[in-house]
Amino acid sequence: MERSAPYLFVILLAIALPCFAQQDAVDLYNEGVQALNENRLDDAISFFTRAIRLDPRDHLALNNRGIAFKRKGLYSRAIQDYDRAIEIKPDYAFALANRGVARYHAGDLPGSVNDLSAAMKFGKRDSVIYATMGLVRGEMGDLDQAIKDLRQAITLNKKNAMALKALGSVYEKKGDLEKALESYVATLQVGRGGEEQKDIEEKIENLRNRRAEELYVEALENYRQGKDKQAVELWTKALKVDPTMVKALKDRGLTQYKMGQHKKAVEDFTTALEKDPLNAELYRIRADSYYRLKDAEKAQADYNRAIELNPKDAIAYNNRGLVYHEMNNLDQALQNYSKAISLDPHNPTFFENR
């Protein structure tokens, strides 16, 4: 009887060992999860590796170690872990989704689409999956489907900056600069820092210039076709995109002058001069508007400034002559008409005025 006790202990110990091993694997897994949440990636990999050694079929540990590898940019290592997790549990949507993201980063676009589609099939339909699917389809050239996927990602998470930025990129590829701008501005609003924010700000500035120029050219074409109202509307849109566009202010003002809207013309020329205060032509055409508004004093002041900035502006001399003529200062009127003729002797209007 005295010798039976060690035998019994050995048996009990042998039975208990798997339980201790299982408990150790659970503890190691939990330590790994905590390290992963704290972004201590090397620690997480170590804990999950030890847990997997104790339980090689732990698909959760394999998936999470894959996440740690993916965050470190070790995509092939991550994919190997996801492969094993999916082999153990083929309907494991999380591993399928993660492998789809890793394959995207590794450059395997068709494989990424297959994995992400399978993850959706098994019920994982979150903002990250749709955003990644949109990124992949955008790079594959399926822009319309990419937009649908990215919009769905944003519907599920309005603060998904990755999806918003990608949507801007897709719209830019399609040539829809207005919607691209909206998406990039929204990306900044949800918060991006550092170099990425600087990159997006540069994109926005570039797109604003391009979109404003696009609208400006369209407005100019309408003006040439005699569609003054439509031209004004398009220049107004251009100025909403880029309020600093002096040529749009000038041409909208000239068109409004032509339409008899002299007060609005003055407003545009004044705003343009705030941005380009040494532009002689702007002073002259604002003076023309003041002349039409019967404000001789302001018209004269602007013609004086225009001539000061550009002494060879024959039209400014002629039009200042008109102001003096209206004021019955005929000597000054004659001097200005004569100066205009000396600068441009082929203009019959100057002779007629003199």
C-alpha positions in Angstrom: 0.0 0.0 0.0 2.8 2.3 0.7 4.1 2.1 -2.9 0.8 2.7 -4.5 0.6 6.4 -3.7 3.4 7.5 -6.0 1.8 5.5 -8.8 -1.5 7.2 -8.2 0.1 10.6 -8.1 1.8 10.0 -11.4 -1.5 9.0 -13.0 -3.3 12.0 -11.6 -0.4 14.3 -12.7 -0.6 12.9 -16.2 -4.3 13.5 -16.3 -4.0 17.0 -15.0 -1.2 18.1 -17.4 -3.4 18.9 -20.4 -5.6 21.1 -18.2 -2.6 23.1 -17.1 -1.3 23.3 -20.6 -4.7 24.5 -21.8 -4.9 27.1 -19.1 -1.4 28.3 -19.9 -2.4 28.7 -23.6 -5.5 30.8 -22.5 -3.3 33.0 -20.3 -0.8 33.5 -23.0 -3.5 34.3 -25.5 -5.0 36.9 -23.1 -1.6 38.4 -22.6 -1.2 38.6 -26.3 -4.5 40.4 -26.8 -3.6 42.9 -24.1 -0.2 43.6 -25.8 -1.9 43.9 -29.2 -4.4 46.4 -27.8 -1.5 48.4 -26.4 0.3 48.1 -29.8 3.3 46.2 -28.2 3.6 44.2 -31.3 6.7 42.2 -30.5 5.3 41.2 -27.1 2.0 40.2 -28.7 3.8 38.0 -31.3 5.8 36.3 -28.6 2.7 35.6 -26.4 0.6 34.3 -29.4 3.5 32.2 -30.6 3.8 30.5 -27.2 0.0 30.0 -27.1 0.1 28.4 -30.6 2.9 26.0 -29.5 0.6 24.8 -26.7 -2.4 24.7 -29.0 -1.5 24.6 -32.7 -5.2 24.7 -33.7 -6.0 27.9 -31.9 -7.4 29.8 -34.9 -7.9 32.9 -32.7 -4.3 33.1 -31.7 -3.2 32.6 -35.3 -5.5 35.4 -36.5 -4.3 37.8 -33.8 -0.6 37.0 -34.4 -1.4 37.7 -38.1 -2.8 41.1 -37.1 0.5 41.9 -35.2 2.6 40.9 -38.2 0.3 43.0 -40.5 0.7 46.0 -38.3 4.5 45.6 -38.5 4.2 45.5 -42.3 5.2 41.8 -42.5 2.4 40.9 -44.8 3.7 37.5 -46.0 4.1 36.4 -42.4 0.6 37.7 -41.6 -0.9 35.8 -44.6 0.7 32.6 -43.5 -1.0 32.9 -40.1 -4.4 33.7 -41.7 -3.9 30.7 -44.1 -3.6 28.4 -41.1 -6.5 30.0 -39.2 -8.8 29.6 -42.3 -7.6 26.1 -42.8 -8.7 25.2 -39.3 -11.9 27.2 -39.6 -12.9 27.9 -43.2 -15.8 30.2 -42.3 -13.7 32.4 -40.0 -14.8 35.8 -41.4 -12.3 37.8 -39.3 -9.3 35.9 -40.7 -10.7 36.1 -44.2 -11.2 39.9 -43.9 -7.7 40.3 -42.4 -6.1 38.2 -45.1 -7.9 40.3 -47.7 -6.5 43.5 -46.2 -3.0 41.9 -46.0 -3.2 40.8 -49.6 -4.2 44.3 -50.7 -1.1 45.7 -49.0 1.0 42.9 -50.5 -0.2 43.8 -54.0 -2.4 40.7 -54.6 -5.6 42.6 -55.7 -7.6 39.6 -57.0 -6.8 37.6 -53.9 -7.9 40.5 -51.8 -11.2 40.8 -53.5 -11.9 37.1 -53.1 -11.1 37.2 -49.4 -13.1 40.3 -48.7 -16.1 38.9 -50.6 -15.9 35.6 -48.7 -15.7 37.6 -45.4 -18.9 39.4 -46.4 -20.5 36.1 -47.3 -19.9 34.8 -43.8 -21.4 37.9 -42.2 -18.5 40.4 -41.7 -19.7 43.6 -43.3 -18.0 46.5 -41.5 -16.6 49.9 -42.6 -13.0 48.6 -42.9 -14.0 45.8 -45.3 -16.0 48.0 -47.6 -13.2 50.7 -47.5 -10.6 48.1 -48.4 -12.8 46.7 -51.1 -13.2 50.2 -52.5 -9.4 50.7 -52.5 -8.9 47.5 -54.3 -11.5 48.1 -56.9 -10.2 51.6 -57.5 -6.8 50.3 -58.2 -8.2 47.6 -60.5 -10.0 50.3 -62.5 -13.6 49.5 -61.5 -14.2 53.1 -60.4 -18.0 53.0 -60.2 -18.1 49.9 -58.0 -15.2 51.4 -55.9 -17.4 54.5 -55.3 -20.3 52.3 -54.1 -18.1 50.3 -51.7 -16.5 53.5 -50.3 -19.8 55.2 -49.8 -21.1 52.1 -48.0 -17.9 52.3 -45.8 -18.7 55.9 -45.0 -22.4 55.1 -44.3 -21.2 52.6 -41.7 -18.6 54.9 -40.2 -18.8 58.6 -41.1 -15.4 59.2 -39.6 -13.6 56.6 -41.7 -10.8 58.8 -42.9 -9.3 56.1 -45.1 -12.6 55.6 -47.0 -13.1 59.4 -47.4 -9.6 59.9 -48.7 -9.9 56.9 -51.1 -13.2 58.3 -52.3 -11.5 61.6 -53.1 -8.9 59.7 -55.1 -11.4 57.7 -57.1 -13.4 60.8 -58.0 -10.2 62.5 -59.0 -9.5 59.5 -61.4 -13.0 59.9 -62.8 -12.4 63.6 -63.4 -15.1 64.7 -61.0 -13.1 67.4 -59.3 -16.0 68.8 -57.3 -16.8 65.6 -55.6 -13.1 64.8 -55.1 -12.7 68.1 -53.3 -15.7 67.4 -51.1 -14.2 64.0 -50.1 -10.8 65.4 -49.3 -12.2 68.3 -47.3 -14.3 65.8 -45.3 -11.1 63.7 -44.7 -9.5 66.7 -43.0 -12.6 67.4 -41.0 -12.5 63.9 -39.3 -8.9 64.5 -38.4 -5.6 63.6 -40.1 -2.3 64.6 -38.7 1.3 65.0 -39.7 2.5 64.4 -43.3 -0.8 62.9 -44.4 -2.7 66.0 -43.5 -0.1 68.1 -45.4 -0.5 65.9 -48.4 -4.3 66.2 -48.3 -4.1 70.0 -47.9 -1.9 70.1 -51.0 -4.3 67.9 -52.9 -7.2 70.2 -52.0 -5.3 73.3 -53.1 -4.4 71.7 -56.4 -7.9 70.5 -57.0 -9.4 73.9 -56.2 -7.2 75.5 -58.7 -8.0 72.9 -61.4 -11.8 73.0 -60.7 -11.9 76.8 -60.7 -10.0 76.9 -64.0 -12.4 74.3 -65.4 -15.4 76.4 -64.4 -13.7 79.6 -65.7 -13.1 78.1 -69.1 -16.7 76.9 -69.3 -17.9 80.3 -68.3 -15.8 82.0 -71.0 -17.2 79.6 -73.7 -20.7 80.6 -72.6 -19.8 84.3 -72.8 -18.5 83.8 -76.3 -21.7 82.2 -77.3 -23.7 85.2 -76.0 -25.0 83.3 -72.9 -24.1 86.1 -70.4 -26.3 84.9 -67.6 -24.9 81.4 -67.7 -21.4 82.8 -67.9 -22.0 84.8 -64.7 -23.4 81.8 -62.9 -20.3 79.7 -63.8 -17.9 82.4 -62.8 -19.8 82.6 -59.5 -19.3 78.8 -59.0 -15.6 79.2 -59.9 -15.2 81.9 -57.2 -16.9 79.7 -54.6 -14.2 77.2 -55.3 -11.4 79.7 -55.5 -12.3 83.2 -54.1 -8.9 84.5 -55.0 -9.3 84.0 -58.8 -8.9 87.6 -60.1 -9.6 86.9 -63.7 -13.0 85.4 -62.8 -13.8 88.5 -60.7 -12.7 90.7 -63.6 -14.7 88.8 -66.3 -17.8 88.5 -64.2 -17.6 92.2 -63.5 -17.2 93.0 -67.2 -20.2 90.8 -68.1 -22.3 92.4 -65.4 -21.2 95.8 -66.8 -22.3 94.7 -70.2 -25.7 93.6 -68.7 -26.1 97.1 -67.1 -25.5 95.8 -63.6 -22.9 98.5 -62.8 -23.0 98.3 -59.0 -22.3 94.5 -59.1 -19.5 95.2 -61.5 -18.0 97.7 -59.1 -18.1 95.1 -56.3 -16.3 92.6 -58.4 -13.6 95.0 -59.6 -13.1 96.2 -56.0 -12.7 92.7 -54.7 -10.3 91.9 -57.5 -8.2 95.1 -56.7 -7.9 94.0 -53.1 -6.1 90.9 -54.4 -4.2 92.6 -57.2 -3.8 96.3 -56.2 -1.3 97.2 -59.0 -3.6 96.1 -61.8 -4.1 99.2 -64.0 -6.8 97.6 -66.1 -8.9 96.9 -63.1 -8.8 100.5 -62.1 -9.8 101.5 -65.6 -12.8 99.2 -65.9 -14.0 100.1 -62.4 -13.7 103.7 -63.4 -15.9 102.9 -66.4 -18.6 101.5 -64.0 -18.4 104.5 -61.8 -18.8 106.7 -64.9 -22.0 104.7 -65.8 -23.2 105.2 -62.2 -22.7 109.0 -62.7 -20.0 109.1 -60.0 -17.6 111.4 -61.7 -15.3 111.9 -58.7 -14.6 108.2 -58.2 -14.4 107.6 -61.9 -11.7 110.3 -62.2 -9.8 109.0 -59.3 -9.7 105.5 -60.8 -8.6 106.8 -64.2 -5.9 108.8 -62.6 -4.6 105.6 -60.8 -4.9 103.5 -64.0 -2.8 106.1 -66.0 -0.3 106.3 -63.1 0.2 102.5 -63.3 0.1 102.4 -67.1 0.9 105.7 -68.8 0.4 104.1 -72.3 -3.3 103.2 -71.7 -5.0 105.1 -74.5 -8.4 104.0 -73.5 -7.9 105.3 -69.9 -7.0 108.8 -71.4 -10.0 108.8 -73.7 -12.4 107.7 -70.9 -10.9 110.3 -68.5 -11.6 112.8 -71.2 -15.2 111.8 -71.2 -15.4 112.5 -67.5 -13.9 116.0 -67.9 -16.3 116.5 -70.8 -19.2 115.6 -68.6 -17.8 118.1 -66.0 -17.6 120.7 -68.7 -13.9 120.9 -68.3 -13.3 121.1 -72.0 -9.6 122.0 -71.9 -8.8 118.9 -69.8 -11.1 116.8 -72.0 -9.2 117.9 -75.1 -5.8 117.2 -73.6 -6.9 113.6 -72.7 -8.4 112.9 -76.1 -5.3 114.2 -77.8 -3.1 112.0 -75.5 -5.3 109.0 -76.4 -4.8 109.8 -80.1 -1.1 110.1 -79.8 -1.0 106.6 -78.2 -3.4 105.0 -80.6 -3.8 107.1 -83.8 -5.9 104.5 -85.5 -8.9 104.6 -83.2 -11.7 106.7 -84.8 -13.6 107.0 -81.5 -10.8 109.1 -80.0 -11.0 111.6 -83.0 -14.8 111.7 -82.8 -14.7 112.5 -79.1 -12.1 115.2 -79.6 
